[in-house]
Amino acid sequence: MVSIAEFRIHPIGTGTRVSGYVKRDLQVISKIKGLDYQVTPMATILEAEDVQTILKGVEASHLALRSMGAKNFLDPPN
């Protein structure tokens, strides 16, 4: 069964320019085997055969942004 999730993450306290964070995030999740994604204006749609693969993508995103200096994140609900 295919799992689909809408994912948004906002680094807090990093200024107003987030394009570098978005770029790094997409680089990281594009390397996860079995994870397909589609970028939309407000979120990224993650799709995989199992939810664990989607959660790997979310975790990888958090780790990548943290490695860039982001200390806090906002994961807004839909």
Phi, psi and omega in degrees: 000137180276137175252141180228138178218145172263130187232128175227139177217134181235116175290134182256138177082022182246006183098188184264346182266116183243006185299324178295324177291319178297315180301312181295319179301314181293325176299318183290311184288336179291344181269355182276118183296132177085002180253117174260151181214156176221125180273132175242172181300332185243353184196178173238131177268124178253137181222134179204168178289339180216155184292333179299323178294321177296317180294329173299319178296318179295315179297316179299323178297312179301314182295320181295315180291324177296323179293341177271001177107355178290128183261331181228152181227153171241120175252087187290143175288164178293000000 
